[in-house]
Amino acid sequence: MRLSSGAFAASCIAIEVVGVAIFLRGFFPAPVRSSAPTEQRAETPAPEPAAGASSNWTKLPPPLFSKVVIVLIDALRDDFVFGSKGVKYMPYISYLIEKGSSHGFVAEAKPPTVTMPRIKALMTGSLPGFVDVVRNLNSPALLEDNVIRQAKSAGKRMIFYGDETWVKLFPKHFIEYDGTTSFFVSDYTEVDNNVTRHLDEVLKRGDWDMLILHYLGLDHIGHISGPHSPLIGRKLSEMDSILMKIHTSLLAKERETLSPSLLIVCGDHGMSETGSHGASSTEEVSTPLILISSAFERKPGDSRHPKRVQQTDLAATLAIGLGLPIPKDNVGSLLFPVIEEKPMREQLRFLHLNTVQLSKLLQENVPSYEKDPGFEQFKMAERLHGNWVKLHLEENHSDILVGLGTKVLRQYLSALKTLSLSLSTQVAQYDIYSMVVGTAVVLEVLILLLLSTPHVLCRKAELDVPLLSPVFSLLFYLMFLVLSAIHVVVCTSAESSCFFCSLPWLAAAGVMVLVSALLCAIVSALVRMVVIDGMLLKKNAAHPSSGWSEVDLLLLLGTVGHVLSLGASSFVEEEHQTWYFLVNTLCLALSQETCRSYFLGDDCEPQHHFHVEQGCEGVLTHTLQDSTVCNNFKPNRAGKGPSLSEAHGGCKWWTVLASPWLVLACCRMLRSLNQTGVQGAHRPDFSHWLTSSEHKVQLSGLAALSLLVIFMLVQRGCSLVSKAALALGLLGVFCYRAAIGNVLFPWQPDNKGISKGIVEARFVYVFVLGILFTGTKALLKSQVIAADFKTKTVGLWEIYSGLVLLAALLLRPHNLPVLAFSLLIQMIMTKFIWKPLRHDAAEITVMHYWFGQAFFYFQGNSNNIATIDISAGFIGLDAYMEVPATFLTVFGTYVGPVLWASHLVHFLSSEASSGSALSRACFCYALICSVPVATYIILVTSLRYHLFIWSVFSPKLLYEGMHLLITAVLCAVFTATDQTGRTKS
């Protein structure tokens, strides 16, 4: 069976996506869980320990509070309450923290700092898995033991208003609820008004025990304009007035019932300096936790400096406060200040219940639990507690009882801290079997791509896959039987749950068939390389092969060096520096090449041609004689290349010589626009200056200039209709940004009211779809009319133009220069470097890949989840729609790689004599994307117990997985376009 190199590469990437998906499912495992079924009836609480005596405390203690109100303000970071903004904009809460009956804490949220995992942490006390970042988009029902489920089982009446994530996590738990969508980030007013409008009625009623309010407006403001926006102060003031209303209402109820209530003010996560969240910076993980109740007594001289605790500590505290069992999966500790006013016996009882629950969880998840220091401390504390209870029951009220009680208290607190730390470090159990299966698929695909390189890159650019040979069939059936046997053994003997074992047998068998087929294909490729190409290599050993140019060596060594750098956490955090260095070095190498080509005439250099001869004899020999790894070209028979002016049809020589330096200058300016990474993210940059409210005029002028440059660079290849649509679309982009308040028209006052810009954004979408439709129609027309090569070129450019217009809409105004510079560099490289120097398809493909990666970071992205601009997914939407929002968010994040890959398709297709260059480019693109993914999977497997595995390596793994998926789509486009070109020939 013969396949073109493009179709072969696209198939390999699609298979690799399956392997990476299986690996990710095994690598991001389920956190520590109790083995007790959640559905079973609540266990009898552990009785109070008593040494030689029977205690009458065998049941759960009564509730400490009659009513509990939880006000969760999304993205409320600690300095918004405890810092200067809290004093200025939240005076009532600041007063309660300083002088009122309250306890203030800074609760640390573990990454990933996104809403759904944080709600799970607050209500279960457990540490959610990192894969919950993905599940955050569509939250399933929470099956783990949690405070909400315990409260419902105890007959508590709960009411909820706010983020609909709660309704999805806890279906049928609330007697009354009203959910609001959390993903429509353009709305920061109505989303909170829909919560507040219920307050007056609910606070007057007494038919509830727990009220939960989740406000989203602050988070949405952060996504739109960052933590220093003037809108932040207004929203904090609004929240302060709401909290004052709730607190005064609770105090009035307490005077009637004479039983204390509890008001909890907290955030699910913080907010980074760019307004986003998801990673592990101090601003993202530090959230306020304020407990307000008349049951708390203010001690004279009591310091109100907030103590640092874990976010998971709230679940145990809330359970004790409501008189409920502590959730079985809880790894948090009871917040002791809540119970410090209680009698000593009650304090010890509460702490004993918490340590018993933690010790049981430790026993179920750590085989050598008896040697754990926390378990030993717990046993010691329990023995001392029994002695104290015995003395207490004997009515011994001497100083010995007080001293022993204090000692037991300290021992329990120490045991709680150690047990919680031990369980937190045992955060997860990896699904090794699924990881091995996924890794096997990925490595097999990579090996097959590497072994196929000499054959795919021959003059015909085709691969013969012997799927029906007898040897292939025999080896295939043998491998399938072995893998099936291993699967049965592993799945029947595995003690813990395994994702791959949980798959239906048909799906598992399909994966085993895939692994077996890939292995057989690898063996066939090896045999062919050793037998056939080995003979050709000996036959042509006497012929010297061409040398590699400096650019070829740079592209090869740079790509390999980047892959090797992924093994260090610092290089992963600062990966943008690697790509900045590589593209800058590439510019210098190209400058050297242009000077040599002009001044020396390239006497000793092989010529770069798109022209390829048909026929493929001695594949390996031709590959070795090639000056790059990805193309064969015929050397100039005269032994000397044409001058730069001849090669470019009279192009000014100085423009060619200056072009690499111009590209280098553009890249240097772009580096100053957005500081990214970890070490430099806090440093001031040009984007922060532009986005400040006092520089809105300068931002408006720069955005308008960038849009004008974009139009001038893109319109040159469009039809007249598409030019008009592009101009109107770019005008609509500026109108949209003006409507939402990012930029200003010259005649527009700065204090003009802002809107959501729905109409303006949809106006742009109409032109985006129109240009894409026009380009697609032209592309299909070129497939029908065989000789119409120009129609195909115009169609591809118009599709590219539609993507540029969409990118202009999704990018924030200060990032529009990034798009303009990207188009400018593409024009310079095309006109003054790639065509005059006649680089081959492989070199051009790798250069496009490098620049695409660099522009991914130029727009402010990083390997940090917090830099994802999710607001791009909701431009033009008046309601949350999962598929469009996901597509727009992904496209807005990967604008750089997608646009550079799209430009590559057009550039190679526009060369009428390029032959199968596009097919080879697809193969090269797939190969250079597969190598980092396969290498990184091996690295994270070996580093899975590294200190930074969750904060550094895991987010990068998610980025690599998404990049591979995008590469699969791009390779499919490459292949489809190449097939369109083949129909003409």
KOLTOR-112823 format. One record per residue (C-alpha): z, y, x. Coordinates in steps of 0.25 Angstrom, whole numbers, padded with zeros to 4 digits, always signed. Each point is the difference from the previous one (the first is absolute). Layout:
BEGIN
ZYX ...
***
This chain:
BEGIN
+0000+0000+0000 -0004+0013+0006 +0007+0013-0002 -0003+0014+0005 +0011+0006+0009 +0004+0010-0011 +0002-0011-0011 +0007-0009+0010 +0010+0011+0004 +0002+0005-0014 +0004-0015-0004 +0009-0001+0012 +0007+0013-0004 +0002-0005-0014 +0006-0013+0005 +0009+0008+0009 +0005+0008-0011 +0005-0012-0007 +0007-0005+0013 +0007+0014+0001 +0004+0000-0014 +0007-0014+0002 +0006+0005+0013 +0006+0012-0007 +0006-0008-0011 +0007-0008+0010 +0004+0011+0009 +0006+0009-0011 +0010-0010-0005 +0010+0000-0011 +0013+0006+0005 +0014-0007+0000 +0003-0006-0013 +0011-0008-0007 -0004-0014-0003 +0007+0001-0014 -0010+0001-0011 +0000+0014-0006 -0001-0005-0015 +0013-0009+0001 +0013+0006-0006 +0009+0008+0008 +0009-0007+0010 +0015+0001-0002 +0004+0011+0009 +0008-0005+0013 +0015+0000-0003 +0010+0009+0007 +0004-0007+0013 +0015-0004-0001 +0007-0008+0011 +0008-0011-0007 +0001+0008-0013 -0009+0001-0013 -0006+0014-0002 -0002+0005-0014 -0012+0008+0005 -0012-0010-0003 -0009+0008-0008 -0009+0012+0004 +0008+0013+0000 -0002+0010-0012 -0011+0011+0002 +0004+0012+0008 -0009+0010-0009 -0003+0000-0014 -0014+0006+0001 -0009+0001+0012 -0012+0010+0002 -0009-0002+0011 -0010+0011+0003 -0010-0004+0010 -0008+0011+0006 -0012-0005+0007 -0002+0004+0014 +0013+0007+0001 +0003+0001+0014 +0014+0003+0005 -0002+0014+0005 -0005+0004-0013 +0015-0002-0005 +0008+0001+0012 -0008+0011+0008 -0003+0014-0002 -0010-0003-0012 +0012-0007-0007 +0009+0012+0001 -0011+0010-0004 -0007-0008-0012 +0011-0010-0004 +0012+0008-0001 +0007-0008-0010 -0001-0013+0007 +0004+0007+0013 +0012+0004-0007 +0004-0014-0004 -0003-0005+0014 +0009+0010+0006 +0011+0002-0010 -0002-0010-0012 +0004-0014-0003 -0011-0007+0008 -0004-0008+0012 -0013+0003+0007 -0007-0009+0009 -0013-0001+0008 -0006-0013-0004 -0010-0006+0010 -0012-0006-0007 -0007-0011+0008 -0015+0000+0002 -0009-0001-0008 +0004+0013-0006 -0008-0001-0013 +0006+0000-0014 -0001-0014-0005 +0007-0007+0012 +0011+0011+0000 +0003-0002-0015 +0001-0015+0003 +0010+0003+0012 +0008+0010-0009 +0002-0010-0012 +0000-0014+0008 +0007+0005+0013 -0011-0008+0007 -0010+0004+0011 -0014-0001-0007 -0012-0006+0008 -0010+0009+0007 -0011-0006-0009 +0006+0008-0011 -0008+0012+0005 -0012-0007-0007 +0008-0004-0012 +0005+0014-0002 -0014+0003-0007 +0003-0010-0011 +0014-0004+0000 +0003-0014-0006 +0013-0004-0008 +0012-0001+0010 +0005-0014-0001 +0011+0001+0010 +0014+0002-0004 +0003+0015-0002 +0010+0010-0006 -0009+0003-0012 -0001-0015-0004 +0015-0002+0002 +0003+0012-0009 -0009-0005-0011 +0007-0014+0001 +0013+0007-0002 -0005+0007-0012 -0001+0014+0006 -0009+0009-0007 -0010+0007+0009 -0010+0012-0002 -0011+0004+0010 -0010+0011+0001 -0009+0003+0012 -0009-0008+0009 -0006-0012-0007 +0003-0008+0012 +0014-0003-0005 -0006-0005-0013 -0010-0009+0007 +0012-0006+0009 +0010-0001-0011 -0008-0003-0013 +0008-0002-0013 +0013+0005+0007 +0001+0014-0006 +0003+0003-0015 -0008+0013+0002 -0010+0004+0010 -0011+0010+0003 -0008-0003+0012 -0009+0010+0008 -0011-0004+0010 +0004+0002+0014 -0014+0001+0006 -0005+0012-0006 +0004+0009+0011 -0007+0013-0005 +0011+0001-0011 +0013+0005+0004 +0004+0007-0013 -0003-0009-0012 +0005-0012+0007 +0014+0006+0001 +0000+0007-0013 -0003-0014-0007 +0014-0005+0006 +0008+0013-0003 -0005+0001-0014 +0009-0012-0004 +0013+0005+0007 +0006+0009-0011 -0001-0011-0011 +0005-0011+0009 +0011+0007+0006 +0006+0003-0014 -0001-0015-0004 +0010-0010+0005 -0007-0013-0003 -0004-0003+0015 +0008-0004+0013 -0011+0003+0010 -0010+0011+0001 -0011+0000+0011 -0009+0012+0002 -0011-0001+0011 -0006+0014+0003 -0014+0000+0007 -0003+0014+0001 +0006+0003+0014 -0008-0012+0006 -0013+0005-0006 +0002+0014+0005 +0002-0006+0014 -0013-0008-0001 -0007+0013-0004 +0005+0011+0009 +0011-0006+0009 +0015+0002+0001 +0000+0015+0003 -0008+0004-0012 +0006+0011-0009 -0001-0010-0011 +0011-0009+0006 +0011+0011-0002 -0004+0002-0014 +0000-0015-0003 +0014-0002+0007 +0005+0012-0009 -0005-0007-0012 +0007-0013+0004 +0013+0007+0003 +0000+0006-0014 -0003-0014-0006 +0012-0006+0008 +0009+0011-0005 -0003-0003-0014 +0002-0015+0002 +0013+0002+0007 +0006+0010-0010 -0004-0009-0011 +0007-0012+0007 +0013+0008+0002 +0000+0004-0015 -0001-0015-0004 +0011-0004+0010 +0010+0010-0008 -0003-0008-0012 +0000-0014+0005 +0010+0002+0012 -0008-0009+0008 -0007+0004+0013 -0015+0000+0001 -0009+0000+0013 -0012+0008+0003 -0009-0005+0011 -0010+0009+0007 -0009-0006+0010 -0014-0001+0005 -0009-0013+0002 -0005+0005+0013 -0002+0013+0008 -0012+0009+0003 -0008+0001+0014 -0004+0014+0005 -0013-0002-0006 +0005-0003-0013 -0002-0015-0001 +0008-0012+0002 -0001-0015+0004 +0005-0001+0014 +0013+0001+0008 +0001+0014+0005 +0014+0007-0002 -0005+0009-0011 -0006-0012-0008 +0012-0010+0001 +0012+0010-0002 +0003+0003-0015 +0012+0006-0006 +0010-0009-0008 +0010+0008-0008 +0010-0007-0009 +0007+0010-0010 +0012-0004-0009 +0013+0006-0005 +0006-0013+0005 -0001+0004+0015 +0011+0009+0005 -0002+0011+0010 +0010-0001+0012 +0004+0012+0007 -0008+0002+0012 -0009-0011-0004 -0013+0002+0009 -0013+0001-0009 -0009-0004+0011 -0009-0011-0005 +0002-0013+0006 -0012-0009+0003 -0001-0013-0008 -0011-0010-0004 -0008+0002-0013 +0003-0015-0003 +0014+0004-0001 -0002+0006-0014 -0002-0013-0007 +0013-0006+0003 +0007+0013-0003 -0007+0001-0013 +0004-0014-0004 +0014+0002+0003 +0000+0013-0007 -0005-0006-0013 +0008-0013+0001 -0012-0009+0003 -0002-0011+0010 -0006+0005+0013 -0015-0005+0001 -0002-0013+0007 -0010+0006+0010 +0008+0012+0004 +0001+0003+0014 +0008+0014-0002 +0014+0003+0001 +0009+0007-0010 +0002+0015+0002 +0015+0000+0003 +0002+0015-0004 -0003-0004-0015 +0012-0010+0000 +0010+0007+0010 +0008+0006-0012 +0003-0013-0006 +0012-0008+0003 +0000-0009+0012 -0001-0013-0007 -0013+0005-0008 -0006+0005+0013 +0002-0013+0007 -0006-0008-0012 -0012+0009+0000 -0003-0002+0014 +0003-0015-0001 -0011-0002-0011 -0010+0008+0009 +0003-0009+0013 +0000-0013-0008 -0014+0004-0005 -0005+0003+0014 +0006-0012+0006 -0007-0009-0010 -0013+0007+0002 +0002-0002+0015 +0003-0015-0002 -0013-0002-0008 -0009+0007+0011 +0006-0002+0013 +0002-0015+0005 +0011+0004+0010 +0008+0009-0009 +0013-0005+0004 -0002+0006+0014 -0004+0014-0006 +0011+0010+0004 -0001+0006-0014 +0003-0013-0006 +0012-0002+0009 +0005+0013-0003 -0001-0003-0015 +0008-0013+0001 +0011+0007+0008 +0000+0012-0010 +0001-0011-0012 +0012-0007+0007 +0007+0014+0002 -0003+0004-0014 +0006-0013-0006 +0013+0003+0008 +0000+0014-0005 -0002-0005-0015 +0011-0010+0002 +0010+0011+0005 -0005+0009-0011 +0003-0010-0011 +0014-0002+0006 +0001+0014-0003 +0003+0004+0014 -0003+0014+0002 +0005+0002+0014 -0008+0007+0011 -0004-0013+0004 -0009-0001-0012 -0006+0013+0002 -0003-0002+0014 -0006-0014-0003 -0008+0006-0011 -0006+0011+0009 -0003-0011+0010 -0007-0008-0010 -0008+0012-0005 -0005+0003+0014 -0004-0015+0002 -0008+0000-0013 -0007+0013+0004 -0003-0006+0014 -0005-0013-0006 -0009+0007-0011 -0006+0009+0011 -0003-0012+0009 -0005-0009-0011 -0009+0010-0006 -0006+0003+0014 -0002-0015+0003 -0007-0002-0014 -0009+0012+0002 -0005-0005+0014 -0003-0013-0007 -0010+0008-0009 -0010-0010-0002 -0005-0014+0003 -0014-0001+0004 -0010-0009-0006 -0005-0007+0012 -0009-0010-0006 -0008+0011-0007 +0000+0009+0012 -0006-0012+0008 -0011-0003-0010 -0004+0015-0001 +0000+0001+0016 -0008-0012+0001 -0011+0006-0009 +0000+0013+0007 -0001-0006+0014 -0011-0010-0005 -0008+0012-0005 +0002+0008+0013 -0004-0012+0009 -0012-0003-0009 -0005+0015+0002 +0002+0000+0015 -0007-0013+0002 -0011+0004-0009 -0002+0014+0007 -0011-0005+0010 -0008-0007-0012 +0002+0011-0010 -0005+0011+0010 -0013-0007+0003 -0013+0007-0003 +0000-0007-0014 +0014+0003-0002 +0002-0012-0008 +0010-0012+0000 -0003-0014-0003 +0013-0007-0006 -0001-0015-0001 +0008-0002-0012 -0007-0013-0004 +0000-0008+0013 +0006-0014+0001 +0010+0004+0011 +0004+0013-0008 +0002-0009-0012 +0009-0011+0007 +0008+0011+0007 +0002+0008-0012 +0005-0012-0009 +0009-0004+0011 +0006+0014+0002 +0002+0001-0015 +0008-0013-0001 +0009+0004+0011 +0002+0014-0006 +0003-0006-0013 +0010-0010+0006 +0007+0012+0007 +0000+0008-0013 +0007-0012-0008 +0010-0002+0011 +0004+0015+0002 +0001+0003-0015 +0008-0013-0004 +0010+0003+0012 +0001+0015+0000 +0014+0004-0005 -0004+0015-0002 -0011+0005-0009 -0014+0001+0006 -0011+0008-0006 -0011-0009+0005 +0007-0012-0006 +0002+0007-0013 -0015+0002-0002 -0008-0009-0009 -0005-0012+0007 -0015+0004-0003 +0003+0014+0007 +0007-0007+0012 -0011-0010+0001 -0010+0011+0001 +0007+0006+0011 +0001-0013+0008 -0015-0002-0003 -0002+0014+0006 +0008-0003+0013 -0007-0013+0002 -0014+0006-0002 +0004+0011+0010 +0005-0010+0010 -0013-0008-0001 -0008+0013+0002 +0007+0003+0012 -0002-0014+0006 -0015+0001-0003 -0001+0014+0007 +0007-0005+0012 -0009-0012+0001 -0012+0009-0001 +0005+0009+0010 +0004-0010+0010 -0013-0009-0001 -0011+0009-0003 +0004+0014+0006 +0006-0007+0012 -0013-0006+0004 -0007+0014-0003 +0011+0007+0009 -0003-0010+0012 -0015+0002-0002 +0001+0015+0001 +0012+0001+0010 -0010+0005+0010 -0003+0012-0008 +0009+0012+0002 +0006+0006-0012 +0000+0015-0004 +0013+0007+0003 +0009+0007-0010 +0000+0015-0002 +0012+0008+0001 +0000+0002-0015 -0002-0015-0003 +0013-0003+0009 +0008+0012-0006 -0003-0006-0014 +0003-0014+0003 +0013+0004+0009 +0004+0010-0010 -0001-0009-0012 +0008-0011+0008 +0010+0010+0005 +0003+0004-0014 +0002-0014-0005 +0010-0003+0011 +0008+0013-0003 +0004-0005-0014 +0010-0009+0007 +0009+0012+0003 +0008+0007-0011 -0002+0014+0006 -0015-0002+0001 +0000-0004-0015 +0008+0012-0004 -0009+0009+0008 -0014-0007-0002 -0007+0013-0002 +0002+0004+0014 -0007-0013+0004 -0012+0004-0008 +0000+0015+0004 +0000-0005+0014 -0012-0010-0002 -0009+0010-0007 +0003+0011+0010 -0003-0010+0011 -0013-0004-0007 -0004+0015-0001 +0002+0001+0015 -0008-0013+0003 -0011+0005-0009 -0001+0013+0007 -0001-0008+0013 -0011-0008-0006 -0008+0012-0005 +0001+0006+0014 -0005-0012+0007 -0011-0002-0010 -0005+0014+0002 +0002+0002+0015 -0002-0014+0005 -0010-0005-0010 +0008-0013-0002 -0008-0007+0011 +0011-0011+0001 +0004+0000-0015 -0005-0009-0011 -0007+0007-0011 +0007+0000-0014 -0010-0004-0011 +0001-0003-0014 -0014-0008+0002 +0002-0015+0001 -0010-0010+0002 -0001-0012-0010 +0004-0014+0005 +0013-0005+0007 -0001-0009+0012 +0012-0002+0009 +0010+0007-0009 +0011+0000+0010 -0009+0005+0011 -0004+0012-0008 +0014+0003-0003 +0004+0000+0014 -0012+0009+0004 +0004+0010-0011 +0007+0013+0004 +0009-0002-0012 +0006-0011-0008 -0007+0003-0013 -0015+0002+0002 -0013-0004+0008 -0010+0010+0004 -0013+0000+0009 +0001+0008+0013 -0009+0011+0002 -0012-0006+0008 -0002+0012+0008 +0014-0002+0005 +0004+0015-0003 +0005+0005-0013 -0006+0012-0007 +0007+0014+0002 +0009+0005-0011 -0010+0010-0005 -0011-0011-0001 +0010-0010-0007 +0003+0011-0010 -0013+0006-0002 +0002+0013+0007 +0015+0002-0002 +0006+0010+0009 +0007-0007+0012 +0012+0009+0000 +0004-0004-0015 +0000-0015+0004 +0008+0003+0013 +0010+0009-0008 +0001-0009-0012 +0011-0010+0005 +0008+0012+0004 -0001+0006-0014 +0004-0013-0006 +0012+0000+0009 +0004+0014-0004 -0001-0003-0014 +0010-0012+0002 +0009+0008+0008 +0001+0011-0012 +0002-0011-0010 +0012-0006+0008 +0007+0013-0003 -0002+0000-0015 +0009-0011-0003 +0012-0006+0008 +0002-0014-0003 +0007-0013+0005 +0015+0000+0002 +0003+0008+0013 -0009+0012-0004 +0001+0000-0015 +0011+0010-0001 -0008+0010+0010 -0006+0012-0007 -0015-0001-0002 -0011+0008-0006 +0000-0007-0013 +0015+0004-0002 -0004+0015+0003 -0011-0001-0010 +0007-0007-0011 +0012+0010+0000 +0000+0010-0012 -0002+0012+0008 -0013-0005+0006 -0007-0004-0012 -0011+0011+0002 -0003-0006+0014 -0001-0014-0006 -0009+0005-0011 -0010+0006+0010 +0001-0013+0009 -0003-0009-0012 -0011+0008-0005 -0007+0001+0014 +0002-0015+0002 -0006-0003-0014 -0012+0009+0004 -0002-0008+0013 +0001-0013-0007 -0011+0004-0009 -0009+0005+0011 +0002-0013+0008 -0002-0009-0012 -0011+0006-0008 -0011-0001+0011 -0003-0015-0004 +0002+0002-0015 -0010+0002-0011 -0001+0013-0008 +0008-0005-0012 +0011-0006+0009 +0001+0013+0008 +0003+0007-0013 +0010-0010-0004 +0006+0000+0014 +0002+0015+0000 +0006+0001-0014 +0009-0012+0003 +0005+0007+0013 +0002+0013-0009 +0008-0009-0010 +0009-0005+0012 +0004+0014+0003 +0002+0003-0015 +0009-0012-0001 +0009+0004+0012 +0001+0014-0006 +0004-0005-0013 +0011-0008+0005 +0005+0011+0009 -0004-0005+0014 -0010+0011+0003 -0004+0014-0006 -0013+0007-0005 -0001+0014+0006 +0001+0006-0014 +0012-0010-0004 +0014+0005+0001 +0010-0008+0008 +0010-0001-0012 -0011-0006-0010 +0005-0012-0007 -0004-0014+0005 -0006-0012-0008 -0003-0014+0003 -0014+0002+0002 -0005-0011-0008 -0013+0007-0005 -0004+0005+0014 +0003-0014+0006 -0008-0007-0011 -0011+0010+0002 -0001-0004+0015 +0000-0015-0004 -0012+0002-0009 -0008+0005+0012 +0006-0011+0009 -0005-0011-0009 -0013+0007-0002 -0003+0001+0015 +0004-0015+0001 -0009-0004-0011 -0012+0008+0005 +0002-0007+0014 +0002-0014-0006 -0012+0002-0008 -0009+0004+0012 +0006-0012+0008 -0004-0010-0011 -0014+0007-0001 -0002-0002+0015 +0003-0015-0002 -0011-0001-0011 -0010+0009+0007 -0002-0007+0013 -0006+0011+0008 +0009+0011-0004 +0009+0001+0012 +0003+0015-0002 +0005-0002-0014 +0011-0010+0006 +0004+0010+0010 +0002+0011-0010 +0007-0010-0009 +0010-0004+0011 +0002+0015+0004 +0003+0004-0015 +0010-0012-0001 +0007+0006+0012 -0001+0014-0005 +0007-0005-0013 +0011-0006+0008 +0002+0013+0008 +0001+0008-0013 +0011-0010-0005 +0007+0001+0014 +0000+0016-0001 +0007-0001-0014 +0010-0010+0004 +0004+0006+0014 +0010+0011+0000 -0005+0014+0003 +0006+0001+0014 -0008-0013+0003 -0014+0005-0005 -0002+0004+0015 +0002-0015+0004 -0012-0003-0009 -0009+0011+0005 +0003-0004+0014 -0003-0014-0003 -0014+0003-0006 -0002+0010+0012 +0003-0011+0010 -0009-0010-0007 -0011+0010+0001 +0002+0003+0014 +0001-0014+0004 -0013-0004-0008 -0009+0011+0005 +0005+0002+0014 +0006-0013+0005 -0004-0012-0007 -0015+0003-0002 -0003+0006+0013 +0007-0010+0008 -0005-0011-0009 +0014-0008-0001 -0001-0013-0006 +0005-0005-0013 +0013-0006+0006 +0004+0012+0008 -0002+0009-0012 +0008-0009-0009 +0012+0000+0009 -0001+0015+0002 +0000+0001-0015 +0012-0009-0001 +0008+0008+0010 -0003+0014-0006 +0003-0006-0014 +0014-0004+0005 +0002+0013+0007 -0003+0008-0013 +0010-0009-0007 +0011+0006+0008 -0007+0014+0001 +0003+0001-0015 +0015-0002+0002 +0001-0015-0002 +0008-0009+0008 +0006-0014+0000 +0011+0005-0009 -0001-0002-0015 +0006+0013-0003 -0013+0007+0005 -0008-0006-0012 -0004+0011-0009 +0001-0006-0014 -0002+0013-0007 -0015-0002+0004 +0000-0012-0010 +0003+0009-0012 -0010+0011+0002 -0007+0002-0014 +0009-0010-0007 +0008+0004-0012 +0007-0014-0001 +0003-0011+0010 -0012-0010+0001 +0003-0010+0011 -0014-0004+0005 -0005+0015+0001 +0013+0004+0006 +0000-0011+0010 -0015+0002+0004 +0002+0015+0002 +0013-0002+0008 -0007-0010+0010 -0013+0008+0001 +0008+0013+0003 +0008-0007+0011 -0012-0007+0006 -0010+0012-0001 -0002+0000+0015 -0004-0015+0002 -0008-0001-0013 -0008+0013+0003 -0003-0004+0014 -0004-0014-0004 -0009+0006-0011 -0007+0009+0010 -0002-0012+0009 -0008-0007-0012 -0008+0012-0002 -0003+0002+0015 -0004-0014+0003 -0008-0001-0013 -0008+0013+0003 -0006-0006+0013 -0013-0006-0005 -0001-0008+0012 +0014-0005+0001 -0003-0014-0005 +0013-0008-0002 +0009+0011+0006 +0008+0002-0013 +0003-0015-0001 +0005+0000+0015 +0008+0012-0003 +0007-0007-0012 +0003-0012+0010 +0006+0010+0010 +0008+0008-0010 +0006-0013-0005 +0003-0005+0013 +0007+0012+0005 +0008+0001-0013 +0004-0015+0001 +0005+0000+0014 +0012+0010-0002 +0004-0007-0013 +0000-0014+0006 +0008+0005+0012 +0009+0008-0008 +0004-0012-0009 +0003-0008+0012 +0009+0012+0006 +0008+0002-0013 +0002-0015-0001 +0006+0000+0014 +0008+0013-0002 +0005-0004-0014 +0014+0002+0004 -0002+0013+0008 +0009+0011-0003 -0012+0009-0005 -0007-0011-0008 +0002+0007-0014 -0001+0014+0004 -0011+0000+0010 -0008-0013+0000 +0000-0004-0015 -0006+0013-0005 -0011-0001+0011 -0003-0014-0005 -0002+0005-0014 -0010+0011+0005 -0007-0011+0008 -0001-0009-0012 -0006+0012-0009 -0009+0004+0012 -0006-0014+0000 -0002+0000-0015 -0008+0013+0001 -0008-0006+0012 -0003-0012-0009 -0006+0010-0011 -0007+0008+0011 -0006-0013+0006 -0005-0004-0014 -0007+0014-0001 -0006-0002+0014 -0005-0013-0004 -0006+0004-0014 -0007+0012+0007 -0005-0009+0011 -0006-0009-0011 -0006+0012-0006 -0007+0003+0013 -0005-0015+0001 -0007+0000-0013 -0009+0011+0006 -0004-0009+0011 
***
